[in-house]
């Protein structure tokens, strides 16, 4: 008569499978945090000059913001980014349909001395459509282009419905473990808010 494996072997194998399944499940969790306003920009303050090549560290960017020349007090530094987040999604809302908003996006990882050198991830150009947002008077951009991407960074994925579709444009990128983000608004046709969601 053919005998099956001892019952304790079956119990051990079942326990091991359960342990592996639980480990995989823990690793496949996506951040469910909501959308955040990463930066609110007033067109009355004027668009900022982009960071020059001598301003692309955390300390020099902070100094440029404090001085405020060339409207660089409009620049926003966001950090630390959500711990454990792999990527970030970005959307834009503006006050007027067909308004243009252009942002220079930089990321970096801070060193032990609380400073960092930034990599320019790209230039995001949004044009506002007419889909309402949860912010009174603000509408989502439905047109988006991404240019000036860094050869050292991961590629952007762009959802670009197109001008006049009245849908929501979005860009997302792997932030590759970086913990600090700089947003430089270089075109502001009207007031705008850049929204972000980590995952």
C-alpha positions in Angstrom: 0.0 0.0 0.0 1.3 3.4 -0.9 1.6 5.8 2.0 1.5 9.6 1.8 4.0 11.9 3.4 3.9 12.1 7.2 1.4 14.6 8.4 4.1 16.8 10.1 5.7 17.3 6.7 2.5 18.5 5.3 2.0 20.9 8.2 5.5 22.2 7.8 5.1 22.7 4.0 1.8 24.5 4.6 3.3 26.8 7.2 6.2 27.6 4.8 3.8 28.5 2.0 1.7 30.7 4.2 4.9 32.5 5.4 6.0 33.1 1.8 2.6 34.3 0.8 2.5 36.8 3.7 6.0 38.1 2.9 5.0 38.7 -0.8 1.8 40.4 0.3 3.8 42.7 2.6 6.1 43.7 -0.2 3.4 44.4 -2.8 1.6 47.1 -0.8 1.1 50.4 -2.7 0.9 53.7 -0.7 -2.7 54.7 -0.5 -2.1 58.3 0.7 -4.1 61.0 -0.9 -3.2 63.8 -3.2 -1.2 66.7 -1.6 -0.6 70.3 -2.7 3.1 70.3 -3.3 3.2 74.0 -4.2 0.7 76.9 -4.5 1.8 79.6 -6.8 0.5 83.2 -7.3 0.9 84.7 -10.7 1.0 88.1 -9.0 4.3 87.1 -7.5 5.8 86.5 -11.0 7.3 83.4 -12.5 10.8 82.5 -11.1 14.0 82.2 -13.0 15.2 78.6 -13.2 18.0 77.6 -10.9 21.4 78.3 -12.4 24.2 75.7 -12.4 25.7 77.2 -9.3 22.3 77.1 -7.4 21.6 73.4 -7.7 22.5 72.3 -4.2 20.1 72.4 -1.3 22.1 75.1 0.5 22.4 77.4 -2.6 18.7 76.9 -3.5 17.7 77.9 0.0 19.9 81.0 -0.3 18.3 81.9 -3.6 14.8 81.6 -2.1 15.8 83.8 0.9 17.3 86.5 -1.3 14.2 86.4 -3.6 15.9 87.9 -6.7 14.3 87.1 -10.0 11.2 85.9 -8.2 13.1 82.9 -6.8 11.1 83.2 -3.6 8.4 81.4 -5.5 10.5 78.3 -5.6 9.2 75.5 -3.3 11.4 72.8 -1.6 9.5 69.7 -0.6 11.0 67.2 1.8 11.4 64.8 3.2 9.3 62.8 0.7 7.2 59.9 2.0 9.5 57.3 3.3 9.2 54.1 1.3 7.6 55.7 -1.7 9.0 54.5 -5.0 7.5 57.1 -7.3 5.4 60.3 -7.5 2.4 61.3 -9.6 1.9 64.9 -10.6 -1.1 66.9 -11.7 -1.8 70.6 -12.0 -4.8 72.9 -11.4 -5.2 76.5 -12.5 -7.7 79.3 -12.2 -8.3 80.0 -15.9 -9.0 77.7 -18.8 -6.1 77.5 -21.3 -3.7 79.0 -18.9 -0.1 77.7 -19.1 2.0 76.7 -16.1 5.6 75.5 -16.5 7.6 73.8 -13.7 11.2 72.8 -13.5 11.4 69.6 -11.4 14.5 68.6 -9.4 15.1 65.8 -6.9 18.0 64.8 -4.6 19.0 62.7 -1.6 20.3 64.7 1.4 23.8 63.7 2.7 24.9 63.6 6.3 25.6 67.3 6.3 22.0 68.2 5.3 23.0 69.3 1.9 22.4 67.7 -1.5 23.1 68.1 -5.2 20.0 68.1 -7.4 19.3 66.4 -10.7 16.9 68.2 -13.0 14.3 65.6 -13.8 12.5 67.6 -16.4 10.3 70.5 -17.5 6.6 70.0 -17.1 4.3 72.2 -19.2 0.6 72.1 -18.3 -2.4 73.8 -20.0 -5.5 74.1 -18.0 -8.8 72.5 -19.2 -12.2 72.8 -17.6 -12.7 69.8 -15.3 -13.4 71.1 -11.8 -11.2 70.2 -8.9 -12.0 70.1 -5.1 -10.4 73.6 -4.8 -13.0 76.3 -5.6 -12.4 77.9 -9.0 -9.5 75.7 -9.9 -9.6 73.3 -12.9 -7.4 70.5 -14.0 -4.9 70.7 -16.8 -5.7 68.4 -19.7 -2.6 69.0 -21.8 0.9 68.1 -20.6 4.4 67.9 -22.2 7.6 66.8 -20.5 10.9 68.1 -21.9 14.6 68.6 -20.8 14.7 65.3 -19.0 18.0 64.2 -17.4 19.9 61.3 -19.0 20.7 60.1 -15.5 17.2 59.8 -14.3 14.4 57.4 -14.9 11.9 58.1 -17.7 8.6 60.0 -17.2 5.3 58.3 -18.0 2.9 60.9 -19.3 -0.9 60.6 -19.5 -1.8 63.5 -21.9 -5.4 63.5 -22.9 -4.9 66.6 -25.0 -6.2 70.2 -25.2 -9.9 70.4 -25.2 -10.6 66.9 -24.0 -11.5 68.3 -20.5 -9.9 65.3 -18.9 -6.9 65.1 -16.4 -3.3 65.2 -17.5 -0.7 63.5 -15.3 3.0 62.6 -15.2 4.7 60.1 -13.0 8.3 59.1 -12.4 10.4 56.7 -10.3 12.1 59.0 -7.7 14.8 56.4 -7.2 15.1 56.8 -3.5 15.4 60.6 -3.5 14.0 62.3 -0.5 13.9 66.0 -1.6 12.0 67.8 -4.4 12.4 71.3 -5.8 9.7 72.9 -7.9 10.6 76.1 -9.9 7.5 77.8 -11.5 9.0 79.4 -14.6 5.7 80.3 -16.3 2.5 81.3 -14.4 -0.4 82.5 -16.6 -2.6 82.6 -13.5 -2.6 81.1 -10.0 -1.9 77.4 -9.8 -1.3 74.4 -7.6 0.9 71.5 -8.3 -0.5 68.3 -6.8 1.4 65.2 -5.9 0.7 61.6 -4.8 3.4 59.1 -3.7 3.2 55.4 -4.3 
